[in-house]
Each structure stands twice: as structure tokens, then as C-alpha cells.
């Protein structure tokens, strides 16, 4: 198990004197230095399907922009994500266990104390710390409320706040997990402050003010810390180029269905027959499983094929919580409980109706749809459709696309 700090201490090749360029290869891009690939610290290639990500790496190499020499750079973040986070799925949890336990906000929520010696009222930063921490507590409460809207609480021995923190970490993308570990390690930031930054609930200035107010970093490092926080957010944003995941609901609907976006009018209600129908549920599950098996995507439930709004109210649940509970029960029962870290659900309003937004990432293992009353099937996305594969096709696809899992 390797932390971001330890990873950055591994010697790497010297790229300063070489000519860097991005070259198209197969279905992606690769960074070359002179006549050979630029390598990560563990000798992997800087290869990605999104050219924008690699452009950020090269720019970071050419213009470090940080006179204090922080190791948080696009190059180190990409290397750590490629070498460690993407290949050691358990390592994020293992590394962050003590970080979560010692996080000052976790301690505050679970014990009533941060574990940090408070500043004296005569200290020059006393008023600053008091105001900053009061504001951050409000933002953290918003983070908790957001997590409660998107997730269904299960029985757990953990404190509810700790449970929601871990569920929030589980739902992060690989690049978000990478940034979380980098900020937690290099800044000693814990996990709650980085989660607030990554989720957009606090800005880089608020994040840095929190570090200083909690005495996790000295105030004279303010400029360097701001640089790191902004770069970390830029790194995450570079992966969203061409992706639907960061778009608002109205824009998603306007874009229309595609390989990574699909509309379903209802979750369970057969509009023509005027009753619930398992086949309607299966249509939603097919789409979700196909996204999980391919490159991820978004399912909008409550939107008709033509982009007009039906609303999940048509499904006739008692309330929105019951709708989400039913959806998550279907997911866990028919796709497997271990797919939940790859799925996020939230609710949006359009035309005074409710739309359920189901965001899916590529799952770590192949996902089979096992729904009672129907045959077991394996789906992938082909264009704007979810296609079932026969056994031989599925085995070959799994070997090609999940061989590194």
C-alpha cells in the first residue's frame, strides 16, 4: 500500500532536456519525449483517450508555476492514478482509514471535539479561525445533506457521518480519488476538506483557509496551497472534456440520447397498460448494466424519448425516497451489491416534475443482469443502444476489457 507522498519519492526519468509531444495511437493519445514514450515512476506510459488530460501534463512539466516546489502536479497526479489508484482498488480504502479516523471534522461530528488545541483569543488568527470554521461547518452539513439525497443509508456499525464519508469516497472517480489522496497526504488535509473542494461545496480559498484555521498548514504557505488546490480541480476538470457527467440536467436533455446518455420515461410504470411492469424495470437495468460494462454513462428516468418530461411521479411511489429505495433495491438485487460504488443517483426538477439522474462509471468487474423471471444476460453499449452479447462474444469482450481487474 503506497501513499501519494511515497509514490512521489520514486526516482523518475529526466524530461527537462527532451522534446515533448502528444502522438495519436490506436484509440487514444500518448506523450513522447524525443523518440520514446514518457514514463511514469513505475514505468507505465502516459496514455489516455482524452488528449486534454495529456496536454495538462505537458503544460505542467513545461511551466511548473510553483516556486515552493510542491509535488502536486498534473504529471505526478496522472502517474499516481495510473500506477497505483487504477491498479490497486483496495489501496484507497487502506490508505485513507487512519486519515478518516483522525480527520478533525470527523472527530468533531463523532466526539464533539476536533482534537486540535484551540487558538488563544489573543492570537492574531483567532477571529479568522473562528469565522472560517463556522462557515466550513455549514458547508460540511451541506455535504452531508447532499450525500443523504444521493445515497440510501444501510445498517452499519459506523457512526452515520463516518458512513456517509466512506460512501462519498466510494463514489468518487479515479481522478477524484487521486486528488483526495494527494491533498490528504501532502497538505495533511484529512478527507472532509478535500471532499468539500472536490464536490464544489467549498472553493480553493475556503479550502486553504480551512487548513490554516485548523492549524494543519502555516499561513505563510497560503499562495502555494491555493496553487495546489486550483491545479487539483483543473486536473479533475480535464477528464470531463467530452463527458456528460458534469453537465446540468437541462443541457443533458437538450443534447439528446447518445452512446453515453439514455432517456427512460419511467422506472416501473407501463404507460400503455396503465400498470407496473417488470419489463419496464428491465429496460432501465439493461441500460445501467451496459454503461457499467462499457465506458459509463447517464440514465435519465422521467424523460421521454423525444426529450419531453414525464417525471418519476408517473411511477406512483409514495414519495421520492421510496422511488430511490426501489431503484437501489433493483440495482443491488439484479446487478450485485458491489456495483454500488460505480453508481450515483440524484434527483432534478424540470417543468415542476422530477427526473432521476443515474450516473454510472465503468465498473471494476463485468456486470451480468440477473433479474428474476428473465434470462441472465450481459449488455454493452453500441452507439445509442444497449446490446446483449452471446456467451462467446461476452467472454472475449470480458477478456479484452477487464483483463487488468
Secondary structure, 3 states (H helix, E strand, C coil): CCCHHHHCCCCCCCCCCCCEEEEEECCEEEEEECCEECECCCCCECEECCHHHHHHHHHHHHCCCCCCCCCCCHHHHHHHHHHHHCCCCCHHHHHHHHHHHHCHHHHHHHHCCCCCCCCCCCCCCHHHHHHHHHHHHHHHHHHHHHHHHHCCCCCCCCCHHHHHHHHHHHCCCHHHHHHHHHHHHHCCCCCHHHHHHHHCCCCHHHHHHHHHHCCCCCHHHHHHHHHHHHHHHHHHHHCCCCCCCCCCHHHHHHHCCECCEEEECCCCEECCCCEECHHHHHHHHHHHHHHHHCCCEEEEECECCCCCECCHHHHCCCCHHHHHHHHHHHHHHHHCHHHHHHEEEEEEEECCEEEEEEEECCCCCCCCECCCCCCCEEEEEECCEEEEECHHHHHHHHHHHCCCC
